[in-house]
Amino acid sequence: MITIYTDGAAKGNPGPGGYGAILDYKGKRKELSEGFRKTTNNRMELLAVIKALEAIKKPGWNVLVYSDSKYVVDAVEKRWLDGWVKKGFKGKKNPDLWKRYLEASKPHNVKFQWVKGHAGHPENERCDELAVQAAEGLDLKVDEVFESGPDTNPLF
């Protein structure tokens, strides 16, 4: 079992944003984070999960993801995502990231557990610190799909 903890942050929505993730396997931990110059909180919440799953090198793992994002947790656990896929993501935000999530999760058995944000959960608090630090960093990346907008990107 690999346990993943994630969080996303955006200063303004949209605005500068970042994600933080912790992967834990038998007490060995790896932290991930990146910042972007203009994005949304939901994009960062989802990207944290994606980046963590993409960091797992071998297929076939049972993965438990802890997230304080109802958007992400409910989309998967309540199977909203299945309906979005069937409808080609029509009218849904972030189809680029949801498609990337589907690819990243495919090799594994992924389950989600919602945790209340800013409630003292140590790993969630650490992910929040990582996400905020990344969002406030000087070397912010471009969220290409978000910044290109619906008029120029065929995924919207």
Order of alpha helices (4+ residues) and beta strands (2+ residues): beta-beta-beta-alpha-beta-alpha-alpha-alpha-beta-alpha-alpha
